[in-house]
Amino acid sequence: QVQLVESGGGLVQPGGSLTLSCAASGFSFSSAVMSWYRQAPGKQRELVAFIPPTDGHIIYYSDSVKGRFTISRDDRKNTVYLQMNNLKPEDTAIYYCFGFTSWGRGTQVTVSS
């Protein structure tokens, strides 16, 4: 059974940082493209970043987070991370992990003073 469990969300002030984690199980993690999406209130879910299997392919970032967010993976721990720096109020959303056609339940990130 595929499981994706996100953690690390919370309340942070503008300009602050958070690191999200997504622990995966039930599939061959090292062979999977892993992604982070987010959904803000009243908006559609959007792709934030994805990371291919560790074989040199290009990592993708949306324009809205490029230069501020970093996606990474640890295949020994079956975990994908999203390091978020210089957070802005418009980054407020529920952040979801996606991999192997499955979604996690999400973790709330709120950026507010």
Secondary structure, DSSP 8 states (H G I E B T S, - for coil): --EEEEE--EEE-TT--EEEEEEEESS-GGGS-EEEEEE-TTS--EEEEEE--TTT---EE-TTTTTTEEEEEETTTTEEEEEE-S--GGG-EEEEEEETTEE---EEEEE--
